[in-house]
């Protein structure tokens, strides 16, 4: 799936959660990505975020930062 389509989909998820308080909205985006996106889709958006994340809604960017931090902790613990 193209990066542009993943960005659009992630931003649609953020739009759904926009009316929630920010902390809940970010958690909602994160939880949706974990529950309904494949590992490959998540990795592709994380890679895009690592390259600057152009096009992401701020809620998506914050959710991806949380996912990246969690992935980094898991990777560190596995070493």
PyMOL Python script that loads the backbone (N, CA, C, O; Angstrom):
from pymol import cmd

cmd.read_pdbstr("""\
ATOM      1  N   UNK A   1       0.854  -1.173   0.000  1.00  0.00           N
ATOM      2  CA  UNK A   1       0.000   0.000   0.000  1.00  0.00           C
ATOM      3  C   UNK A   1       0.899   1.235   0.000  1.00  0.00           C
ATOM      4  O   UNK A   1       1.940   1.255   0.657  1.00  0.00           O
ATOM      5  N   UNK A   2       0.495   2.248  -0.731  1.00  0.00           N
ATOM      6  CA  UNK A   2       1.326   3.442  -0.841  1.00  0.00           C
ATOM      7  C   UNK A   2       1.345   4.233   0.471  1.00  0.00           C
ATOM      8  O   UNK A   2       0.402   4.201   1.262  1.00  0.00           O
ATOM      9  N   UNK A   3       2.430   4.923   0.658  1.00  0.00           N
ATOM     10  CA  UNK A   3       2.570   5.771   1.844  1.00  0.00           C
ATOM     11  C   UNK A   3       1.472   6.834   1.867  1.00  0.00           C
ATOM     12  O   UNK A   3       0.919   7.138   2.925  1.00  0.00           O
ATOM     13  N   UNK A   4       1.159   7.395   0.705  1.00  0.00           N
ATOM     14  CA  UNK A   4       0.126   8.426   0.638  1.00  0.00           C
ATOM     15  C   UNK A   4      -1.225   7.890   1.114  1.00  0.00           C
ATOM     16  O   UNK A   4      -1.959   8.581   1.820  1.00  0.00           O
ATOM     17  N   UNK A   5      -1.545   6.662   0.727  1.00  0.00           N
ATOM     18  CA  UNK A   5      -2.818   6.078   1.151  1.00  0.00           C
ATOM     19  C   UNK A   5      -2.814   5.820   2.661  1.00  0.00           C
ATOM     20  O   UNK A   5      -3.821   6.045   3.333  1.00  0.00           O
ATOM     21  N   UNK A   6      -1.683   5.350   3.192  1.00  0.00           N
ATOM     22  CA  UNK A   6      -1.587   5.113   4.632  1.00  0.00           C
ATOM     23  C   UNK A   6      -1.724   6.418   5.416  1.00  0.00           C
ATOM     24  O   UNK A   6      -2.369   6.454   6.463  1.00  0.00           O
ATOM     25  N   UNK A   7      -1.115   7.484   4.904  1.00  0.00           N
ATOM     26  CA  UNK A   7      -1.238   8.793   5.554  1.00  0.00           C
ATOM     27  C   UNK A   7      -2.703   9.217   5.564  1.00  0.00           C
ATOM     28  O   UNK A   7      -3.224   9.658   6.588  1.00  0.00           O
ATOM     29  N   UNK A   8      -3.354   9.081   4.425  1.00  0.00           N
ATOM     30  CA  UNK A   8      -4.768   9.464   4.322  1.00  0.00           C
ATOM     31  C   UNK A   8      -5.628   8.654   5.295  1.00  0.00           C
ATOM     32  O   UNK A   8      -6.490   9.208   5.977  1.00  0.00           O
ATOM     33  N   UNK A   9      -5.392   7.344   5.354  1.00  0.00           N
ATOM     34  CA  UNK A   9      -6.158   6.482   6.252  1.00  0.00           C
ATOM     35  C   UNK A   9      -5.909   6.850   7.713  1.00  0.00           C
ATOM     36  O   UNK A   9      -6.850   6.935   8.503  1.00  0.00           O
ATOM     37  N   UNK A  10      -4.643   7.069   8.072  1.00  0.00           N
ATOM     38  CA  UNK A  10      -4.317   7.435   9.450  1.00  0.00           C
ATOM     39  C   UNK A  10      -4.977   8.758   9.821  1.00  0.00           C
ATOM     40  O   UNK A  10      -5.491   8.915  10.929  1.00  0.00           O
ATOM     41  N   UNK A  11      -4.960   9.705   8.893  1.00  0.00           N
ATOM     42  CA  UNK A  11      -5.586  11.000   9.150  1.00  0.00           C
ATOM     43  C   UNK A  11      -7.105  10.877   9.289  1.00  0.00           C
ATOM     44  O   UNK A  11      -7.718  11.636  10.040  1.00  0.00           O
ATOM     45  N   UNK A  12      -7.715   9.937   8.578  1.00  0.00           N
ATOM     46  CA  UNK A  12      -9.148   9.699   8.737  1.00  0.00           C
ATOM     47  C   UNK A  12      -9.455   9.168  10.135  1.00  0.00           C
ATOM     48  O   UNK A  12     -10.462   9.538  10.740  1.00  0.00           O
ATOM     49  N   UNK A  13      -8.589   8.305  10.639  1.00  0.00           N
ATOM     50  CA  UNK A  13      -8.759   7.796  12.005  1.00  0.00           C
ATOM     51  C   UNK A  13      -8.670   8.967  12.988  1.00  0.00           C
ATOM     52  O   UNK A  13      -9.478   9.076  13.910  1.00  0.00           O
ATOM     53  N   UNK A  14      -7.684   9.836  12.783  1.00  0.00           N
ATOM     54  CA  UNK A  14      -7.528  11.004  13.657  1.00  0.00           C
ATOM     55  C   UNK A  14      -8.760  11.891  13.596  1.00  0.00           C
ATOM     56  O   UNK A  14      -9.196  12.418  14.620  1.00  0.00           O
ATOM     57  N   UNK A  15      -9.318  12.060  12.422  1.00  0.00           N
ATOM     58  CA  UNK A  15     -10.516  12.896  12.283  1.00  0.00           C
ATOM     59  C   UNK A  15     -11.678  12.325  13.098  1.00  0.00           C
ATOM     60  O   UNK A  15     -12.449  13.077  13.694  1.00  0.00           O
ATOM     61  N   UNK A  16     -11.799  11.008  13.121  1.00  0.00           N
ATOM     62  CA  UNK A  16     -12.851  10.373  13.916  1.00  0.00           C
ATOM     63  C   UNK A  16     -12.714  10.726  15.400  1.00  0.00           C
ATOM     64  O   UNK A  16     -13.705  10.983  16.084  1.00  0.00           O
ATOM     65  N   UNK A  17     -11.461  10.735  15.887  1.00  0.00           N
ATOM     66  CA  UNK A  17     -11.217  10.959  17.313  1.00  0.00           C
ATOM     67  C   UNK A  17     -11.059  12.432  17.682  1.00  0.00           C
ATOM     68  O   UNK A  17     -10.847  12.751  18.852  1.00  0.00           O
ATOM     69  N   UNK A  18     -11.157  13.334  16.708  1.00  0.00           N
ATOM     70  CA  UNK A  18     -10.879  14.751  16.946  1.00  0.00           C
ATOM     71  C   UNK A  18     -11.726  15.362  18.060  1.00  0.00           C
ATOM     72  O   UNK A  18     -11.248  16.254  18.761  1.00  0.00           O
ATOM     73  N   UNK A  19     -12.961  14.915  18.245  1.00  0.00           N
ATOM     74  CA  UNK A  19     -13.834  15.523  19.248  1.00  0.00           C
ATOM     75  C   UNK A  19     -13.514  15.068  20.673  1.00  0.00           C
ATOM     76  O   UNK A  19     -14.047  15.625  21.633  1.00  0.00           O
ATOM     77  N   UNK A  20     -12.662  14.076  20.815  1.00  0.00           N
ATOM     78  CA  UNK A  20     -12.265  13.594  22.140  1.00  0.00           C
ATOM     79  C   UNK A  20     -11.214  14.536  22.733  1.00  0.00           C
ATOM     80  O   UNK A  20     -10.552  15.267  21.997  1.00  0.00           O
ATOM     81  N   UNK A  21     -11.061  14.520  24.061  1.00  0.00           N
ATOM     82  CA  UNK A  21      -9.912  15.234  24.641  1.00  0.00           C
ATOM     83  C   UNK A  21      -8.622  14.697  24.013  1.00  0.00           C
ATOM     84  O   UNK A  21      -8.538  13.519  23.665  1.00  0.00           O
ATOM     85  N   UNK A  22      -7.631  15.557  23.873  1.00  0.00           N
ATOM     86  CA  UNK A  22      -6.430  15.190  23.108  1.00  0.00           C
ATOM     87  C   UNK A  22      -5.790  13.882  23.569  1.00  0.00           C
ATOM     88  O   UNK A  22      -5.444  13.044  22.736  1.00  0.00           O
ATOM     89  N   UNK A  23      -5.630  13.696  24.862  1.00  0.00           N
ATOM     90  CA  UNK A  23      -4.988  12.480  25.353  1.00  0.00           C
ATOM     91  C   UNK A  23      -5.773  11.232  24.928  1.00  0.00           C
ATOM     92  O   UNK A  23      -5.182  10.229  24.527  1.00  0.00           O
ATOM     93  N   UNK A  24      -7.079  11.300  25.017  1.00  0.00           N
ATOM     94  CA  UNK A  24      -7.916  10.173  24.596  1.00  0.00           C
ATOM     95  C   UNK A  24      -7.885   9.999  23.082  1.00  0.00           C
ATOM     96  O   UNK A  24      -7.905   8.871  22.588  1.00  0.00           O
ATOM     97  N   UNK A  25      -7.836  11.092  22.351  1.00  0.00           N
ATOM     98  CA  UNK A  25      -7.788  11.027  20.891  1.00  0.00           C
ATOM     99  C   UNK A  25      -6.498  10.355  20.424  1.00  0.00           C
ATOM    100  O   UNK A  25      -6.522   9.494  19.544  1.00  0.00           O
ATOM    101  N   UNK A  26      -5.382  10.750  21.014  1.00  0.00           N
ATOM    102  CA  UNK A  26      -4.100  10.143  20.651  1.00  0.00           C
ATOM    103  C   UNK A  26      -4.122   8.652  20.984  1.00  0.00           C
ATOM    104  O   UNK A  26      -3.681   7.827  20.183  1.00  0.00           O
ATOM    105  N   UNK A  27      -4.631   8.310  22.157  1.00  0.00           N
ATOM    106  CA  UNK A  27      -4.730   6.899  22.545  1.00  0.00           C
ATOM    107  C   UNK A  27      -5.657   6.143  21.595  1.00  0.00           C
ATOM    108  O   UNK A  27      -5.392   4.988  21.263  1.00  0.00           O
ATOM    109  N   UNK A  28      -6.733   6.781  21.159  1.00  0.00           N
ATOM    110  CA  UNK A  28      -7.654   6.144  20.223  1.00  0.00           C
ATOM    111  C   UNK A  28      -6.998   5.851  18.888  1.00  0.00           C
ATOM    112  O   UNK A  28      -7.189   4.774  18.322  1.00  0.00           O
ATOM    113  N   UNK A  29      -6.228   6.799  18.383  1.00  0.00           N
ATOM    114  CA  UNK A  29      -5.499   6.587  17.128  1.00  0.00           C
ATOM    115  C   UNK A  29      -4.495   5.453  17.305  1.00  0.00           C
ATOM    116  O   UNK A  29      -4.427   4.541  16.482  1.00  0.00           O
ATOM    117  N   UNK A  30      -3.720   5.515  18.379  1.00  0.00           N
ATOM    118  CA  UNK A  30      -2.734   4.463  18.652  1.00  0.00           C
ATOM    119  C   UNK A  30      -3.407   3.102  18.730  1.00  0.00           C
ATOM    120  O   UNK A  30      -2.956   2.147  18.098  1.00  0.00           O
ATOM    121  N   UNK A  31      -4.477   3.009  19.499  1.00  0.00           N
ATOM    122  CA  UNK A  31      -5.164   1.732  19.672  1.00  0.00           C
ATOM    123  C   UNK A  31      -5.736   1.210  18.359  1.00  0.00           C
ATOM    124  O   UNK A  31      -5.704   0.008  18.094  1.00  0.00           O
ATOM    125  N   UNK A  32      -6.258   2.117  17.542  1.00  0.00           N
ATOM    126  CA  UNK A  32      -6.799   1.700  16.241  1.00  0.00           C
ATOM    127  C   UNK A  32      -5.689   1.129  15.362  1.00  0.00           C
ATOM    128  O   UNK A  32      -5.864   0.083  14.737  1.00  0.00           O
ATOM    129  N   UNK A  33      -4.556   1.812  15.316  1.00  0.00           N
ATOM    130  CA  UNK A  33      -3.441   1.331  14.495  1.00  0.00           C
ATOM    131  C   UNK A  33      -2.957  -0.038  14.975  1.00  0.00           C
ATOM    132  O   UNK A  33      -2.604  -0.894  14.164  1.00  0.00           O
ATOM    133  N   UNK A  34      -2.942  -0.238  16.274  1.00  0.00           N
ATOM    134  CA  UNK A  34      -2.519  -1.533  16.816  1.00  0.00           C
ATOM    135  C   UNK A  34      -3.546  -2.638  16.548  1.00  0.00           C
ATOM    136  O   UNK A  34      -3.174  -3.777  16.265  1.00  0.00           O
ATOM    137  N   UNK A  35      -4.813  -2.305  16.637  1.00  0.00           N
ATOM    138  CA  UNK A  35      -5.863  -3.321  16.523  1.00  0.00           C
ATOM    139  C   UNK A  35      -6.205  -3.679  15.076  1.00  0.00           C
ATOM    140  O   UNK A  35      -6.523  -4.832  14.785  1.00  0.00           O
ATOM    141  N   UNK A  36      -6.144  -2.709  14.175  1.00  0.00           N
ATOM    142  CA  UNK A  36      -6.692  -2.935  12.842  1.00  0.00           C
ATOM    143  C   UNK A  36      -5.696  -2.826  11.701  1.00  0.00           C
ATOM    144  O   UNK A  36      -6.032  -3.168  10.568  1.00  0.00           O
ATOM    145  N   UNK A  37      -4.507  -2.369  11.957  1.00  0.00           N
ATOM    146  CA  UNK A  37      -3.501  -2.252  10.910  1.00  0.00           C
ATOM    147  C   UNK A  37      -2.523  -3.416  11.029  1.00  0.00           C
ATOM    148  O   UNK A  37      -2.219  -3.879  12.128  1.00  0.00           O
ATOM    149  N   UNK A  38      -2.041  -3.875   9.891  1.00  0.00           N
ATOM    150  CA  UNK A  38      -1.059  -4.950   9.889  1.00  0.00           C
ATOM    151  C   UNK A  38       0.287  -4.409  10.381  1.00  0.00           C
ATOM    152  O   UNK A  38       0.531  -3.204  10.326  1.00  0.00           O
ATOM    153  N   UNK A  39       1.155  -5.296  10.859  1.00  0.00           N
ATOM    154  CA  UNK A  39       2.485  -4.833  11.260  1.00  0.00           C
ATOM    155  C   UNK A  39       3.212  -4.087  10.128  1.00  0.00           C
ATOM    156  O   UNK A  39       3.918  -3.111  10.382  1.00  0.00           O
ATOM    157  N   UNK A  40       3.040  -4.539   8.911  1.00  0.00           N
ATOM    158  CA  UNK A  40       3.693  -3.873   7.770  1.00  0.00           C
ATOM    159  C   UNK A  40       3.172  -2.448   7.592  1.00  0.00           C
ATOM    160  O   UNK A  40       3.952  -1.527   7.352  1.00  0.00           O
ATOM    161  N   UNK A  41       1.854  -2.265   7.707  1.00  0.00           N
ATOM    162  CA  UNK A  41       1.277  -0.923   7.581  1.00  0.00           C
ATOM    163  C   UNK A  41       1.819  -0.011   8.675  1.00  0.00           C
ATOM    164  O   UNK A  41       2.193   1.133   8.414  1.00  0.00           O
ATOM    165  N   UNK A  42       1.859  -0.529   9.910  1.00  0.00           N
ATOM    166  CA  UNK A  42       2.389   0.282  11.023  1.00  0.00           C
ATOM    167  C   UNK A  42       3.847   0.628  10.785  1.00  0.00           C
ATOM    168  O   UNK A  42       4.260   1.765  11.015  1.00  0.00           O
ATOM    169  N   UNK A  43       4.633  -0.343  10.326  1.00  0.00           N
ATOM    170  CA  UNK A  43       6.049  -0.083  10.086  1.00  0.00           C
ATOM    171  C   UNK A  43       6.231   0.962   8.987  1.00  0.00           C
ATOM    172  O   UNK A  43       7.100   1.827   9.092  1.00  0.00           O
ATOM    173  N   UNK A  44       5.427   0.887   7.950  1.00  0.00           N
ATOM    174  CA  UNK A  44       5.535   1.868   6.866  1.00  0.00           C
ATOM    175  C   UNK A  44       5.237   3.284   7.350  1.00  0.00           C
ATOM    176  O   UNK A  44       5.936   4.220   6.963  1.00  0.00           O
ATOM    177  N   UNK A  45       4.206   3.462   8.194  1.00  0.00           N
ATOM    178  CA  UNK A  45       3.918   4.815   8.682  1.00  0.00           C
ATOM    179  C   UNK A  45       4.971   5.257   9.702  1.00  0.00           C
ATOM    180  O   UNK A  45       5.308   6.439   9.765  1.00  0.00           O
ATOM    181  N   UNK A  46       5.491   4.322  10.498  1.00  0.00           N
ATOM    182  CA  UNK A  46       6.577   4.681  11.419  1.00  0.00           C
ATOM    183  C   UNK A  46       7.822   5.103  10.643  1.00  0.00           C
ATOM    184  O   UNK A  46       8.499   6.056  11.029  1.00  0.00           O
ATOM    185  N   UNK A  47       8.126   4.407   9.561  1.00  0.00           N
ATOM    186  CA  UNK A  47       9.270   4.792   8.726  1.00  0.00           C
ATOM    187  C   UNK A  47       9.064   6.185   8.141  1.00  0.00           C
ATOM    188  O   UNK A  47       9.993   6.993   8.099  1.00  0.00           O
ATOM    189  N   UNK A  48       7.844   6.460   7.691  1.00  0.00           N
ATOM    190  CA  UNK A  48       7.550   7.793   7.159  1.00  0.00           C
ATOM    191  C   UNK A  48       7.688   8.847   8.258  1.00  0.00           C
ATOM    192  O   UNK A  48       8.212   9.935   8.019  1.00  0.00           O
ATOM    193  N   UNK A  49       7.221   8.524   9.450  1.00  0.00           N
ATOM    194  CA  UNK A  49       7.363   9.459  10.578  1.00  0.00           C
ATOM    195  C   UNK A  49       8.835   9.710  10.879  1.00  0.00           C
ATOM    196  O   UNK A  49       9.223  10.837  11.190  1.00  0.00           O
ATOM    197  N   UNK A  50       9.655   8.671  10.788  1.00  0.00           N
ATOM    198  CA  UNK A  50      11.091   8.813  11.039  1.00  0.00           C
ATOM    199  C   UNK A  50      11.763   9.707   9.991  1.00  0.00           C
ATOM    200  O   UNK A  50      12.814  10.293  10.248  1.00  0.00           O
ATOM    201  N   UNK A  51      11.150   9.803   8.818  1.00  0.00           N
ATOM    202  CA  UNK A  51      11.682  10.664   7.746  1.00  0.00           C
ATOM    203  C   UNK A  51      11.077  12.067   7.796  1.00  0.00           C
ATOM    204  O   UNK A  51      11.254  12.844   6.858  1.00  0.00           O
ATOM    205  N   UNK A  52      10.371  12.400   8.868  1.00  0.00           N
ATOM    206  CA  UNK A  52       9.822  13.738   9.013  1.00  0.00           C
ATOM    207  C   UNK A  52       8.309  13.764   9.140  1.00  0.00           C
ATOM    208  O   UNK A  52       7.746  14.720   9.672  1.00  0.00           O
ATOM    209  N   UNK A  53       7.647  12.720   8.655  1.00  0.00           N
ATOM    210  CA  UNK A  53       6.207  12.595   8.843  1.00  0.00           C
ATOM    211  C   UNK A  53       5.355  13.615   8.117  1.00  0.00           C
ATOM    212  O   UNK A  53       4.281  13.972   8.601  1.00  0.00           O
ATOM    213  N   UNK A  54       5.806  14.093   6.973  1.00  0.00           N
ATOM    214  CA  UNK A  54       5.035  15.081   6.234  1.00  0.00           C
ATOM    215  C   UNK A  54       3.638  14.549   5.912  1.00  0.00           C
ATOM    216  O   UNK A  54       3.479  13.429   5.427  1.00  0.00           O
ATOM    217  N   UNK A  55       2.637  15.374   6.193  1.00  0.00           N
ATOM    218  CA  UNK A  55       1.266  15.037   5.856  1.00  0.00           C
ATOM    219  C   UNK A  55       0.444  14.463   6.985  1.00  0.00           C
ATOM    220  O   UNK A  55      -0.777  14.366   6.870  1.00  0.00           O
ATOM    221  N   UNK A  56       1.088  14.079   8.078  1.00  0.00           N
ATOM    222  CA  UNK A  56       0.341  13.494   9.191  1.00  0.00           C
ATOM    223  C   UNK A  56      -0.398  14.561   9.994  1.00  0.00           C
ATOM    224  O   UNK A  56       0.133  15.638  10.265  1.00  0.00           O
ATOM    225  N   UNK A  57      -1.616  14.241  10.361  1.00  0.00           N
ATOM    226  CA  UNK A  57      -2.362  15.033  11.330  1.00  0.00           C
ATOM    227  C   UNK A  57      -1.563  15.016  12.640  1.00  0.00           C
ATOM    228  O   UNK A  57      -0.934  14.004  12.950  1.00  0.00           O
ATOM    229  N   UNK A  58      -1.571  16.098  13.410  1.00  0.00           N
ATOM    230  CA  UNK A  58      -0.824  16.111  14.673  1.00  0.00           C
ATOM    231  C   UNK A  58      -1.205  14.976  15.626  1.00  0.00           C
ATOM    232  O   UNK A  58      -0.348  14.486  16.362  1.00  0.00           O
ATOM    233  N   UNK A  59      -2.469  14.551  15.628  1.00  0.00           N
ATOM    234  CA  UNK A  59      -2.859  13.425  16.489  1.00  0.00           C
ATOM    235  C   UNK A  59      -2.167  12.143  16.046  1.00  0.00           C
ATOM    236  O   UNK A  59      -1.750  11.338  16.878  1.00  0.00           O
ATOM    237  N   UNK A  60      -2.046  11.955  14.746  1.00  0.00           N
ATOM    238  CA  UNK A  60      -1.351  10.777  14.212  1.00  0.00           C
ATOM    239  C   UNK A  60       0.121  10.841  14.594  1.00  0.00           C
ATOM    240  O   UNK A  60       0.697   9.846  15.033  1.00  0.00           O
ATOM    241  N   UNK A  61       0.724  12.003  14.428  1.00  0.00           N
ATOM    242  CA  UNK A  61       2.144  12.148  14.756  1.00  0.00           C
ATOM    243  C   UNK A  61       2.404  11.804  16.224  1.00  0.00           C
ATOM    244  O   UNK A  61       3.387  11.134  16.541  1.00  0.00           O
ATOM    245  N   UNK A  62       1.535  12.257  17.108  1.00  0.00           N
ATOM    246  CA  UNK A  62       1.703  11.961  18.534  1.00  0.00           C
ATOM    247  C   UNK A  62       1.497  10.474  18.814  1.00  0.00           C
ATOM    248  O   UNK A  62       2.233   9.884  19.606  1.00  0.00           O
ATOM    249  N   UNK A  63       0.503   9.868  18.170  1.00  0.00           N
ATOM    250  CA  UNK A  63       0.264   8.432  18.355  1.00  0.00           C
ATOM    251  C   UNK A  63       1.452   7.619  17.853  1.00  0.00           C
ATOM    252  O   UNK A  63       1.852   6.640  18.483  1.00  0.00           O
ATOM    253  N   UNK A  64       2.012   8.025  16.719  1.00  0.00           N
ATOM    254  CA  UNK A  64       3.163   7.306  16.173  1.00  0.00           C
ATOM    255  C   UNK A  64       4.396   7.472  17.059  1.00  0.00           C
ATOM    256  O   UNK A  64       5.207   6.551  17.164  1.00  0.00           O
ATOM    257  N   UNK A  65       4.546   8.616  17.688  1.00  0.00           N
ATOM    258  CA  UNK A  65       5.671   8.809  18.613  1.00  0.00           C
ATOM    259  C   UNK A  65       5.566   7.835  19.782  1.00  0.00           C
ATOM    260  O   UNK A  65       6.574   7.298  20.242  1.00  0.00           O
ATOM    261  N   UNK A  66       4.347   7.610  20.258  1.00  0.00           N
ATOM    262  CA  UNK A  66       4.135   6.652  21.347  1.00  0.00           C
ATOM    263  C   UNK A  66       4.445   5.234  20.866  1.00  0.00           C
ATOM    264  O   UNK A  66       5.099   4.462  21.567  1.00  0.00           O
ATOM    265  N   UNK A  67       3.968   4.897  19.657  1.00  0.00           N
ATOM    266  CA  UNK A  67       4.251   3.566  19.109  1.00  0.00           C
ATOM    267  C   UNK A  67       5.752   3.362  18.901  1.00  0.00           C
ATOM    268  O   UNK A  67       6.277   2.285  19.181  1.00  0.00           O
ATOM    269  N   UNK A  68       6.439   4.394  18.412  1.00  0.00           N
ATOM    270  CA  UNK A  68       7.889   4.292  18.175  1.00  0.00           C
ATOM    271  C   UNK A  68       8.612   4.078  19.504  1.00  0.00           C
ATOM    272  O   UNK A  68       9.515   3.246  19.591  1.00  0.00           O
ATOM    273  N   UNK A  69       8.227   4.811  20.520  1.00  0.00           N
ATOM    274  CA  UNK A  69       8.881   4.670  21.834  1.00  0.00           C
ATOM    275  C   UNK A  69       8.663   3.257  22.378  1.00  0.00           C
ATOM    276  O   UNK A  69       9.581   2.661  22.942  1.00  0.00           O
ATOM    277  N   UNK A  70       7.456   2.723  22.212  1.00  0.00           N
ATOM    278  CA  UNK A  70       7.169   1.367  22.692  1.00  0.00           C
ATOM    279  C   UNK A  70       7.987   0.348  21.909  1.00  0.00           C
ATOM    280  O   UNK A  70       8.532  -0.588  22.493  1.00  0.00           O
ATOM    281  N   UNK A  71       8.079   0.520  20.589  1.00  0.00           N
ATOM    282  CA  UNK A  71       8.850  -0.404  19.760  1.00  0.00           C
ATOM    283  C   UNK A  71      10.330  -0.346  20.133  1.00  0.00           C
ATOM    284  O   UNK A  71      11.008  -1.373  20.162  1.00  0.00           O
ATOM    285  N   UNK A  72      10.827   0.858  20.419  1.00  0.00           N
ATOM    286  CA  UNK A  72      12.230   1.004  20.815  1.00  0.00           C
ATOM    287  C   UNK A  72      12.500   0.314  22.149  1.00  0.00           C
ATOM    288  O   UNK A  72      13.555  -0.293  22.333  1.00  0.00           O
ATOM    289  N   UNK A  73      11.547   0.405  23.081  1.00  0.00           N
ATOM    290  CA  UNK A  73      11.722  -0.270  24.389  1.00  0.00           C
ATOM    291  C   UNK A  73      11.742  -1.782  24.216  1.00  0.00           C
ATOM    292  O   UNK A  73      12.543  -2.468  24.851  1.00  0.00           O
ATOM    293  N   UNK A  74      10.877  -2.302  23.369  1.00  0.00           N
ATOM    294  CA  UNK A  74      10.832  -3.743  23.119  1.00  0.00           C
ATOM    295  C   UNK A  74      12.142  -4.194  22.474  1.00  0.00           C
ATOM    296  O   UNK A  74      12.723  -5.206  22.866  1.00  0.00           O
ATOM    297  N   UNK A  75      12.596  -3.433  21.484  1.00  0.00           N
ATOM    298  CA  UNK A  75      13.835  -3.783  20.813  1.00  0.00           C
ATOM    299  C   UNK A  75      15.017  -3.741  21.777  1.00  0.00           C
ATOM    300  O   UNK A  75      15.883  -4.615  21.739  1.00  0.00           O
ATOM    301  N   UNK A  76      15.053  -2.736  22.633  1.00  0.00           N
ATOM    302  CA  UNK A  76      16.122  -2.620  23.613  1.00  0.00           C
ATOM    303  C   UNK A  76      16.105  -3.771  24.599  1.00  0.00           C
ATOM    304  O   UNK A  76      17.159  -4.300  24.954  1.00  0.00           O
ATOM    305  N   UNK A  77      14.916  -4.168  25.047  1.00  0.00           N
ATOM    306  CA  UNK A  77      14.790  -5.271  25.993  1.00  0.00           C
ATOM    307  C   UNK A  77      15.179  -6.607  25.371  1.00  0.00           C
ATOM    308  O   UNK A  77      15.641  -7.514  26.063  1.00  0.00           O
ATOM    309  N   UNK A  78      14.988  -6.717  24.064  1.00  0.00           N
ATOM    310  CA  UNK A  78      15.310  -7.973  23.366  1.00  0.00           C
ATOM    311  C   UNK A  78      16.816  -8.162  23.206  1.00  0.00           C
ATOM    312  O   UNK A  78      17.283  -9.275  22.964  1.00  0.00           O
ATOM    313  N   UNK A  79      17.560  -7.093  23.339  1.00  0.00           N
ATOM    314  CA  UNK A  79      19.025  -7.199  23.173  1.00  0.00           C
ATOM    315  C   UNK A  79      19.597  -7.807  24.371  1.00  0.00           C
ATOM    316  O   UNK A  79      20.812  -7.992  24.449  1.00  0.00           O
TER     317      UNK A  79
END
""", "prot")
cmd.dss("prot")
cmd.show_as("cartoon", "prot")
cmd.util.cbc("prot")
cmd.orient("prot")
